[in-house]
Amino acid sequence: MTRRTTCREKSNEMKSKPPVLESYGRLAADYDRRWSGYLRRTIQETLTRMPLHGGERVLEVGCGTGALLAVLAERHPPPLLSGIDPVPQMLARARDRLREEVTLKEGWAEQLPFDDEQFDVVVSLSMFHYIRDPDAALAEMFRVLRPGGRLVISDWCHDYLSCRLCDWYLKWSDPAHFKTYRSAECENLLREAGFQSVASERYKINWLWGMMTATGKKPSW
């Protein structure tokens, strides 16, 4: 006999669900149209800072609807591309737009469902400000990179006033948001995680919004 879920149990389940699942589950169907300009500019800026070489395996952490992976697949072999995201509705959109050779998995940055030293490049785009435990997430990214592998993180930059104001507002209004980082803070996090040759670059994608791309390299042992 199947046990029916009570209204109270359903309410408790919704309360315990991570806020990012609720927020982006609702946004998934309209996400690409609503943020098309932002996606186009941030993808372009990120790709100029992560040149790829033939045969490199790439993982995108927080791949969302697969917008970045779709652009990568136009110039890089799809079987070498992978993405992970915790939101089932976003992944469903990604599966609709990407070739089946691209590996997509549901999961969290703090516990990547991949073996050690699987990738040459790990990239994250506009996702890092949602991570509750950045040290754990960076440790996982470090783990799945091969020796000499590269990490590329593009995200909102707290060095810009507009981002600081947005960070303050979202901390008050959006439970899915965690925090934005100054470029120096992000660099320190990467160094503490063991990355070498750490650097960051700040830039604006329009007159208002400021971004940064931070990069680091896993030591070659």
C-alpha positions as CSV (number, residue, x, y, z in Angstrom):
1,M,0.0,0.0,0.0
2,T,1.4,3.4,-1.1
3,R,1.7,6.0,1.7
4,R,0.3,9.4,0.7
5,T,2.4,12.5,1.4
6,T,0.7,14.9,3.8
7,C,0.5,18.6,3.1
8,R,2.8,19.3,6.0
9,E,5.4,16.9,4.6
10,K,5.2,18.6,1.2
11,S,5.7,22.0,2.8
12,N,8.7,20.7,4.8
13,E,10.2,19.2,1.6
14,M,9.9,22.5,-0.2
15,K,11.5,24.4,2.7
16,S,14.4,22.0,2.7
17,K,15.0,22.2,-1.0
18,P,18.0,24.4,-1.8
19,P,16.7,27.9,-3.0
20,V,18.7,27.7,-6.2
21,L,16.6,24.7,-7.3
22,E,13.4,26.7,-6.7
23,S,14.6,29.9,-8.4
24,Y,16.1,28.3,-11.5
25,G,13.5,25.7,-11.9
26,R,11.0,28.5,-12.4
27,L,13.3,30.5,-14.7
28,A,14.5,27.6,-16.9
29,A,11.8,27.9,-19.6
30,D,12.4,31.6,-20.3
31,Y,16.0,31.9,-19.2
32,D,17.8,32.1,-22.6
33,R,15.4,34.6,-24.0
34,R,15.4,36.8,-20.9
35,W,19.2,36.9,-20.6
36,S,20.2,36.6,-24.2
37,G,22.3,39.8,-24.3
38,Y,24.0,39.0,-21.0
39,L,24.8,35.4,-22.1
40,R,26.2,36.5,-25.4
41,R,28.6,39.0,-23.9
42,T,29.8,36.9,-21.0
43,I,30.3,33.9,-23.2
44,Q,32.3,36.0,-25.6
45,E,34.5,37.6,-22.9
46,T,35.1,34.2,-21.2
47,L,36.1,32.4,-24.4
48,T,38.7,35.1,-25.2
49,R,40.3,34.2,-21.9
50,M,40.3,30.4,-22.3
51,P,41.9,29.4,-25.6
52,L,41.4,25.7,-26.2
53,H,43.8,23.2,-27.9
54,G,42.8,20.1,-29.8
55,G,42.0,17.1,-27.6
56,E,41.4,19.0,-24.4
57,R,38.6,17.7,-22.2
58,V,36.4,20.5,-20.8
59,L,34.0,20.6,-17.9
60,E,31.6,23.4,-17.3
61,V,30.4,23.6,-13.7
62,G,27.0,25.2,-13.5
63,C,26.2,24.7,-17.2
64,G,22.6,25.8,-16.9
65,T,20.8,25.6,-20.2
66,G,24.0,24.8,-22.1
67,A,24.6,28.2,-23.7
68,L,28.4,28.1,-23.3
69,L,28.7,24.5,-24.2
70,A,26.7,25.1,-27.4
71,V,29.2,27.7,-28.5
72,L,32.1,25.5,-27.5
73,A,30.6,22.6,-29.5
74,E,30.8,24.7,-32.7
75,R,34.6,24.8,-32.4
76,H,35.6,21.8,-30.2
77,P,34.7,18.1,-30.4
78,P,31.4,17.6,-28.5
79,P,32.6,14.2,-27.1
80,L,35.3,16.2,-25.2
81,L,32.7,18.5,-23.5
82,S,30.9,17.9,-20.2
83,G,28.6,19.9,-18.0
84,I,27.1,19.7,-14.6
85,D,24.2,21.6,-13.0
86,P,21.9,20.9,-10.0
87,V,18.7,22.1,-11.6
88,P,16.8,19.4,-13.5
89,Q,14.8,21.9,-15.6
90,M,17.9,23.8,-16.7
91,L,19.6,20.5,-17.7
92,A,16.5,19.5,-19.7
93,R,16.9,22.7,-21.7
94,A,20.6,21.9,-22.2
95,R,19.9,18.4,-23.4
96,D,17.4,19.8,-26.0
97,R,20.0,22.2,-27.5
98,L,23.2,20.0,-27.3
99,R,24.3,17.0,-29.2
100,E,24.0,13.8,-27.3
101,E,27.8,13.4,-27.4
102,V,28.1,16.1,-24.8
103,T,28.0,14.6,-21.3
104,L,25.6,16.2,-18.9
105,K,25.1,15.3,-15.3
106,E,23.0,16.5,-12.4
107,G,25.0,17.5,-9.4
108,W,26.7,20.2,-7.2
109,A,30.0,22.0,-7.5
110,E,30.9,20.9,-4.0
111,Q,30.7,17.2,-5.0
112,L,31.5,16.7,-8.6
113,P,30.4,13.2,-10.0
114,F,33.6,12.7,-11.9
115,D,36.8,10.7,-11.2
116,D,40.1,12.4,-10.4
117,E,42.1,14.1,-13.1
118,Q,39.5,13.8,-15.9
119,F,39.7,17.3,-17.4
120,D,42.1,19.7,-19.0
121,V,39.9,22.7,-18.4
122,V,37.2,23.5,-15.9
123,V,35.2,26.6,-16.5
124,S,32.4,28.3,-14.5
125,L,30.3,31.1,-15.9
126,S,28.1,33.4,-13.7
127,M,27.7,30.7,-11.1
128,F,30.3,31.2,-8.4
129,H,28.2,33.7,-6.4
130,Y,25.7,31.0,-5.7
131,I,28.2,28.6,-4.0
132,R,27.8,28.2,-0.3
133,D,31.1,26.5,0.3
134,P,33.6,28.0,-2.3
135,D,36.6,26.1,-0.7
136,A,34.9,22.8,-1.2
137,A,33.9,23.6,-4.7
138,L,37.4,24.7,-5.7
139,A,38.8,21.6,-4.0
140,E,36.6,19.5,-6.3
141,M,37.5,21.5,-9.4
142,F,41.2,21.0,-8.5
143,R,40.6,17.3,-8.0
144,V,39.0,16.6,-11.4
145,L,41.7,18.6,-13.3
146,R,44.7,16.8,-14.7
147,P,48.1,18.0,-13.7
148,G,48.7,21.2,-15.6
149,G,45.0,21.7,-16.2
150,R,43.4,25.1,-16.1
151,L,40.6,26.7,-14.1
152,V,38.6,29.6,-15.6
153,I,35.9,31.4,-13.5
154,S,33.9,34.3,-14.9
155,D,31.5,36.0,-12.5
156,W,30.1,39.3,-11.2
157,C,32.9,41.5,-9.7
158,H,32.4,43.1,-6.4
159,D,35.0,45.7,-7.3
160,Y,32.3,47.5,-9.3
161,L,29.7,49.6,-7.4
162,S,26.8,48.2,-9.5
163,C,27.7,44.7,-8.4
164,R,28.1,45.7,-4.8
165,L,24.6,47.2,-4.8
166,C,23.2,44.2,-6.5
167,D,25.0,41.9,-4.0
168,W,23.5,43.8,-1.1
169,Y,20.0,43.7,-2.6
170,L,20.1,40.0,-3.5
171,K,21.3,39.0,0.0
172,W,18.2,40.6,1.3
173,S,15.7,39.4,-1.4
174,D,17.0,36.2,-3.1
175,P,17.8,33.1,-0.9
176,A,19.6,31.5,-3.8
177,H,22.3,34.2,-3.8
178,F,25.3,33.8,-1.6
179,K,27.9,36.6,-2.3
180,T,30.0,38.3,-5.0
181,Y,33.8,38.6,-4.7
182,R,36.4,41.2,-5.3
183,S,39.0,40.1,-7.9
184,A,41.6,39.9,-5.1
185,E,39.4,37.8,-3.0
186,C,38.8,35.4,-5.8
187,E,42.5,35.1,-6.5
188,N,43.2,34.3,-2.9
189,L,40.6,31.5,-2.9
190,L,42.2,30.0,-6.0
191,R,45.7,30.1,-4.4
192,E,44.4,28.6,-1.1
193,A,42.9,25.8,-3.2
194,G,46.4,25.0,-4.6
195,F,46.2,26.7,-8.0
196,Q,49.3,28.4,-9.4
197,S,49.8,31.2,-11.9
198,V,46.6,32.8,-10.6
199,A,45.5,35.9,-12.3
200,S,42.2,37.9,-12.8
201,E,41.0,40.5,-15.2
202,R,38.1,42.9,-14.7
203,Y,35.9,44.3,-17.5
204,K,32.5,45.7,-18.2
205,I,30.0,44.0,-20.6
206,N,28.0,47.2,-20.9
207,W,28.0,50.7,-19.4
208,L,26.8,49.4,-16.0
209,W,27.7,45.8,-15.3
210,G,31.2,44.7,-14.2
211,M,32.6,41.1,-14.5
212,M,35.9,39.4,-13.8
213,T,37.5,36.3,-15.1
214,A,39.9,34.5,-12.8
215,T,42.3,31.8,-14.0
216,G,44.6,29.4,-12.3
217,K,46.6,26.3,-13.2
218,K,46.9,23.0,-11.4
219,P,50.6,22.2,-10.7
220,S,52.2,19.6,-13.0
221,W,53.7,17.0,-10.7
